[in-house]
C-alpha cells in the first residue's frame, strides 16, 4: 500500500539541532570513488513501501555488478529522518534513502544527502519543472522525483447523479453542491475538513497561491498566515459552521465508517486515493469517480500536491555514482517505472512515465472510470507547489495538527490557528539559528 500521505506528524526532538544555517553549499564531502568495474558494488537502500523488494530484485537481476539490499526502516517519516541525521556523523547511513518532499530541506541542511548534478545532469528531459522543484534547492538537485500526487476530488457519482449534480468545477460550486446534498438528506455531507493531515491543507494552500517559505540569499521569509492561506481557512470554516462539511479527521474510525456507509459522499484527496479506499470504504467500490480539484477561479486548472517522495543518495555512500544510477533507473527508466507502477502502485513523476501502457488500466477500486490515470496525468501538468519547503516542516506540520484540532474543538477561528503555526515555525527557525523574516 502506497504511503504517500502523512497520518499526522510527530515532531522529532532535535531534528535540526545541527542544521547548517543556510541551504547554500550544503553538499557534503564524500569519500566515494568510482568502483573497480571488475568488482561488484553493494548498495543499501532504506524504503518503507510495500512491494519495493520486487523492484529491487528486478534491478539486481539486470545489474549483477551493482547489487542493492533493501532495508525496511524501524520507523517512517520524521522518525526515520531524525535517525538519518543522527547516524550521518557516525557514517552509518544507507547509500540511498526514501524521503518525502517536505522533509528533504532538513536533510540537505544537515548534510545528510548530496547533490546528484554531477551524476545525473539531464533530469529536465524526463521531469517537469514543478516535479524537479520538489528536489532542487539553490540551483542543485538532491533527488530524483518518484511520484506525482496532485490533489483531486473523489465523489459518489451515484449520489450526485440522483441529485442532478455534476462534479464541482469551482469551490463556489462545491459549496452549492454541499448545500444541495445536505438539504436532500441531513445525514449526508459532501466531505470533511481534517486537522490530522497538514500535507492536505498545505496542498490546498498551494493551489490558492501560497508560499509558506521563500529564501533570498541567507534569509528566509515565512508566510504561513498569508492572504492566500487565510482565504482557504476562511472558506472551510464557513462550510463547517454551516454544517455542510464534517470536521471528522481522515483515517479515524468514524471517518472510515462514514465513507463506507455513504454519510460522506465526497473526499478532497490525492492521486493515491484508490490505494487507500479499499480499506476505508470497501462496500462502495465502483461508486466513486475522480474529478479535477475545484478551482478558485473558473477555468483555472492549478492544483496543489498532497504527499510524494524522492530517493536521495546519502553523504555516507562510498559509491554515489552507482547509487545515483540505481535511483535514476527506478524513477526515470521505462523498466523501473513499470515495476513501481505494478508493485508499489506509484503514479510516476516522470512525464514519459505517465504515458506508459501500464497506466491505461485504472486502479481496481476505480475500475468504473477507465480514464482515471488520464485525469491524474492532466492534473499533474497543472501542479503548483511552494517555491521551497522549509527546513523545519515537521514543526509546522505538528503545529497545524495541534492548532487546528484545538480550533475545531473550541469553535475558534481557523485563521487564528494559522498565526499559531506561523509563530511556532518562525520561533523554531530562529532558535536553531536561521535568519528569518516573518
C-alpha positions in Angstrom: 0.0 0.0 0.0 1.4 3.3 -1.0 2.1 5.6 1.9 2.3 8.9 0.1 0.5 10.8 2.8 1.1 11.8 6.4 -1.3 10.4 9.0 -0.2 13.1 11.5 3.4 14.1 12.2 5.3 13.6 15.4 8.0 16.3 15.9 11.4 14.7 16.1 13.3 16.2 19.1 16.5 17.8 18.0 15.8 17.1 14.3 17.5 20.3 13.2 19.8 20.9 16.2 22.9 20.6 14.0 21.4 22.3 11.0 23.6 24.4 8.7 22.1 27.9 8.8 21.5 28.1 5.0 21.0 25.5 2.3 23.6 27.0 0.0 26.6 24.9 -0.4 25.4 22.0 1.7 26.7 19.2 -0.4 28.8 17.1 1.9 32.3 16.0 1.0 32.3 12.2 0.4 35.0 9.6 0.4 33.3 8.0 -2.6 35.4 6.9 -5.6 34.4 5.2 -8.8 34.2 1.4 -8.2 36.5 -1.0 -9.9 34.4 -2.2 -12.8 35.6 -5.8 -12.2 34.1 -5.8 -8.7 30.6 -6.0 -7.6 29.3 -2.9 -5.8 26.9 -3.5 -2.9 24.5 -0.7 -2.0 21.9 -0.4 0.8 18.5 1.2 0.3 16.1 2.3 3.0 12.5 2.4 2.0 9.2 1.6 3.7 6.9 1.0 0.7 5.2 -2.4 0.3 6.2 -4.1 -2.9 9.6 -2.4 -3.1 11.5 -5.6 -2.7 10.3 -6.8 -6.1 11.5 -3.6 -7.7 14.9 -4.1 -6.1 15.0 -7.7 -7.2 14.4 -6.7 -10.8 17.3 -4.2 -10.7 19.6 -6.8 -9.2 18.8 -9.3 -11.9 19.5 -6.8 -14.6 22.6 -5.3 -12.9 24.8 -8.0 -11.5 27.7 -5.6 -10.8 25.6 -3.2 -8.7 23.6 -5.1 -6.1 21.1 -3.4 -3.9 20.0 -4.6 -0.5 16.6 -3.2 0.7 16.3 -2.2 4.4 12.9 -1.7 5.9 13.3 1.1 8.5 12.1 0.7 12.1 10.1 3.9 11.7 8.8 6.1 8.8 8.6 9.8 8.2 10.4 12.0 10.7 11.3 9.0 12.9 13.5 7.9 10.0 14.8 11.3 9.1 15.9 12.0 12.7 17.8 8.7 12.7 19.4 9.6 9.4 20.6 12.9 10.8 21.9 11.3 13.9 23.7 8.5 12.0 25.2 10.8 9.5 28.1 11.8 11.7 28.8 8.2 12.5 28.9 7.3 8.8 26.4 4.5 9.1 23.6 5.7 6.8 22.4 3.6 3.8 23.6 4.6 0.3 20.1 5.6 -0.7 17.0 6.6 1.3 13.4 7.4 0.7 12.5 11.0 1.6 9.1 12.8 1.5 9.4 16.0 -0.4 8.7 18.3 2.5 11.4 16.7 4.6 14.2 17.0 2.0 15.4 20.5 3.1 16.0 19.2 6.6 18.3 16.5 5.3 20.1 19.0 2.9 20.7 21.5 5.7 22.1 18.7 7.9 24.4 17.5 5.0 22.8 14.0 5.1 22.1 13.9 1.3 24.2 15.0 -1.6 23.7 16.8 -4.9 23.2 14.5 -7.9 24.0 17.0 -10.6 27.5 15.5 -11.2 25.9 12.1 -11.9 22.5 13.0 -13.4 22.8 16.3 -15.3 19.9 15.8 -17.7 16.9 15.2 -15.4 14.9 18.0 -17.0 14.4 15.8 -20.1 12.1 13.5 -18.2 10.7 15.6 -15.4 8.6 18.8 -15.4 9.8 22.0 -13.7 7.2 21.5 -11.0 8.4 17.9 -10.3 12.0 19.0 -10.1 11.2 21.9 -7.9 10.5 19.4 -5.1 14.1 18.2 -5.1 16.0 21.3 -6.2 17.4 23.9 -3.8 19.7 26.8 -4.5 20.2 25.5 -8.0 21.2 22.0 -7.0 19.3 18.7 -7.4 19.2 16.4 -4.4 17.0 13.6 -5.6 15.1 12.0 -8.4 11.3 12.6 -8.0 9.4 9.3 -7.7 5.7 10.1 -7.7 3.3 12.8 -8.6 0.5 13.4 -6.1 -1.9 16.0 -7.5 -4.9 16.7 -5.3 -8.3 15.7 -6.8 -11.9 15.4 -5.8 -13.4 12.0 -5.3 -17.2 11.8 -5.3 -20.0 9.3 -5.2 -21.3 9.5 -8.7 -24.5 7.6 -7.9 -25.4 10.2 -5.3 -24.5 13.2 -7.4 -26.4 11.7 -10.4 -29.5 11.2 -8.3 -29.5 14.8 -7.2 -28.7 16.1 -10.7 -25.3 17.3 -9.6 -22.0 17.3 -11.6 -18.5 17.3 -10.1 -17.9 20.9 -8.9 -15.7 22.9 -11.2 -15.1 25.6 -8.6 -15.0 25.9 -4.9 -18.2 28.0 -5.2 -19.8 25.0 -7.0 -18.5 22.8 -4.2 -20.3 24.9 -1.6 -23.5 24.9 -3.6 -23.4 21.1 -4.1 -22.7 20.7 -0.3 -25.9 22.6 0.5 -28.0 20.6 -2.0 -26.7 17.3 -0.7 -27.2 18.1 3.0 -30.7 19.6 2.3 -31.7 16.4 0.4 -30.5 14.2 3.2 -29.3 15.8 6.5 -27.4 12.6 7.3 -25.2 13.2 4.2 -22.3 15.6 3.7 -20.1 16.4 0.7 -16.9 15.8 2.6 -14.8 16.6 5.7 -12.2 19.0 6.9 -9.2 17.2 8.5 -6.9 18.5 11.2 -5.0 15.3 11.1 -3.3 16.0 7.7 -1.2 19.1 7.4 0.0 18.0 4.0 -3.6 18.1 2.8 -4.1 21.7 3.9 -0.7 22.6 2.5 -1.8 21.4 -0.9 -4.9 23.4 -0.8 -2.9 26.5 0.2 -0.5 25.8 -2.7 -3.5 25.8 -5.1 -4.6 29.2 -3.8 -1.2 30.7 -4.4 0.5 30.5 -1.0 4.3 30.3 -0.5 4.9 29.3 3.1 8.6 29.6 2.8 10.8 31.6 0.5 14.5 32.5 0.5 16.7 35.4 -0.6 20.4 34.9 0.0 20.8 33.6 3.5 17.4 35.0 4.7 14.2 33.0 5.0 10.7 34.5 4.8 7.9 32.6 6.4 4.3 33.4 5.3 2.1 30.6 6.6 -0.7 33.1 7.5 -0.5 34.9 4.2 -3.7 36.1 2.4 -4.0 33.0 0.2 -3.8 30.6 3.1 -6.3 32.7 5.2 -8.7 32.5 2.2 -8.5 28.7 2.3 -9.0 28.6 6.1 -11.9 31.0 6.0 -13.6 29.1 3.2 -13.6 25.8 5.1 -14.5 27.5 8.4 -17.6 28.8 6.6 -18.6 25.3 5.4 -18.0 23.8 8.9 -20.1 26.5 10.6 -23.0 25.8 8.2 -22.8 22.1 8.9 -22.1 21.4 5.2 -18.8 19.5 5.9 -17.8 17.3 8.7 -14.8 18.2 10.9 -14.0 14.5 11.5 -10.3 13.8 10.6 -9.3 11.5 7.9 -8.3 8.0 8.9 -10.4 8.0 12.1 -12.7 5.1 12.8 -15.8 7.4 12.4 -14.5 8.8 9.1 -14.0 5.3 7.7 -17.5 4.4 8.8 -19.0 7.5 7.2 -17.1 7.0 4.0 -18.3 3.4 3.7 -21.9 4.0 4.8 -22.5 6.9 2.4 -22.7 9.6 5.1 -19.8 11.2 3.3 -20.2 11.3 -0.4 -17.1 13.2 -1.4 -13.4 13.4 -0.4 -10.8 16.0 -1.3 -7.9 13.6 -1.7 -5.0 13.0 -4.0 -3.9 10.7 -6.8 -3.1 7.8 -4.5 -6.6 7.7 -3.0 -7.7 4.4 -4.7 -4.8 2.7 -2.9 -6.4 3.6 0.4 -10.1 3.5 -0.3 -10.4 -0.3 -0.4 -9.6 -0.4 3.3 -11.7 2.6 4.1 -14.9 2.2 2.1 -14.7 -1.4 0.8 -18.5 -1.6 0.2 -18.5 1.3 -2.2 -16.2 0.1 -4.9 -17.3 1.1 -8.3 -19.4 4.0 -7.0 -16.7 6.7 -6.9 -15.2 8.8 -9.6 -12.3 11.3 -9.5 -12.5 14.8 -10.9 -10.1 17.7 -11.1 -9.8 19.6 -7.8 -12.4 22.5 -7.8 -10.8 25.8 -8.8 -10.9 29.2 -7.1 -11.5 30.8 -10.5 -13.5 29.1 -13.3 -11.1 27.7 -15.9 -8.0 27.7 -13.7 -6.5 24.2 -13.6 -4.0 24.9 -10.9 -3.8 22.2 -8.2 -1.5 21.6 -5.2 0.0 18.3 -4.1 -0.6 16.0 -1.1 2.3 13.7 -0.5 5.1 12.5 -2.7 8.6 11.1 -2.3 12.0 11.1 -3.8 15.0 8.8 -3.4 18.2 10.6 -2.4 21.9 9.5 -2.1 23.4 10.0 1.3 26.7 11.6 2.1 27.8 8.3 3.7 27.7 6.4 0.4 31.0 5.2 -0.8 29.5 4.7 -4.3 27.4 7.8 -5.1 27.7 7.3 -8.9 26.3 3.8 -8.7 23.7 4.8 -6.2 22.6 7.7 -8.5 22.4 5.2 -11.4 20.0 2.9 -9.3 17.8 5.9 -8.3 17.6 7.1 -11.9 16.7 3.6 -13.2 14.0 3.3 -10.6 12.3 6.6 -11.2 13.4 7.5 -14.8 13.6 4.4 -16.9 10.7 2.5 -18.5 11.7 -0.7 -16.7 12.0 0.9 -13.3 8.8 2.9 -13.6 6.8 -0.1 -14.9 8.0 -2.0 -11.8 7.0 0.8 -9.5 3.5 1.0 -11.1 3.0 -2.7 -10.9 4.4 -3.4 -7.4 4.2 -0.1 -5.5 1.1 1.5 -7.2 3.1 4.6 -8.0 1.9 7.3 -10.3 5.2 8.4 -11.7 6.6 11.9 -11.6 8.4 11.2 -14.9 6.5 12.8 -17.7 7.2 10.0 -20.2 6.3 7.5 -17.4 2.8 9.0 -17.1 2.1 7.8 -20.7 3.2 4.2 -20.2 0.7 1.5 -21.2 0.7 0.2 -17.7 -1.3 3.2 -16.7 -4.1 2.6 -19.3 -5.8 0.4 -16.7 -7.3 2.2 -13.8 -6.8 1.1 -10.2 -9.1 -1.8 -9.3 -11.2 0.3 -6.9 -11.8 2.8 -9.8 -12.5 0.2 -12.5 -15.6 2.1 -13.4 -13.5 5.0 -14.5 -11.3 3.9 -17.4 -9.8 7.4 -17.8 -8.7 7.6 -14.2 -5.0 7.9 -14.9 -5.6 10.3 -17.8 -7.3 12.6 -15.3 -4.3 12.2 -13.0 -1.9 13.0 -15.8 -3.8 16.1 -16.7 -3.9 17.3 -13.1 -0.1 16.6 -12.8 0.5 19.0 -15.6 -1.0 21.8 -13.6 0.6 21.3 -10.2 1.8 24.3 -8.3 3.8 23.8 -5.2 5.6 26.0 -2.7 8.8 27.6 -4.0 10.6 25.7 -1.3 9.7 23.6 1.7 11.0 24.9 5.0 13.9 23.3 6.9 11.6 22.6 9.9 8.4 21.5 8.1 7.9 18.9 10.9 7.4 21.7 13.4 5.0 23.5 11.1 3.0 20.2 10.5 2.9 19.4 14.2 1.6 22.9 14.9 -1.1 22.5 12.3 -2.4 19.3 13.8 -2.4 20.8 17.3 -3.7 24.3 16.5 -6.4 23.2 14.0 -7.6 20.4 16.2 -8.0 22.9 19.1 -9.8 25.4 16.8 -12.3 22.8 15.7 -12.9 21.5 19.2 -13.3 25.0 20.7 -15.0 26.5 17.6 -12.5 29.3 17.3 -11.0 30.9 14.2 -9.1 28.7 11.8 -7.2 31.7 10.6 -6.0 32.3 14.1 -4.7 28.8 14.1 -2.6 29.8 11.1 -1.0 32.6 13.2 -0.1 29.9 15.8 1.6 27.9 13.0 3.4 31.0 11.8 4.7 31.9 15.2 5.8 28.3 16.0 7.6 27.9 12.7 9.5 31.3 12.9 10.3 30.8 16.6 11.8 27.4 15.9 13.8 28.5 12.9 15.3 31.4 14.9 16.1 29.2 17.8 18.2 26.8 15.7 20.0 29.8 14.0 18.2 30.6 10.8 17.9 34.2 9.7 14.2 34.7 9.3 11.7 37.4 8.2 8.1 36.9 9.1 
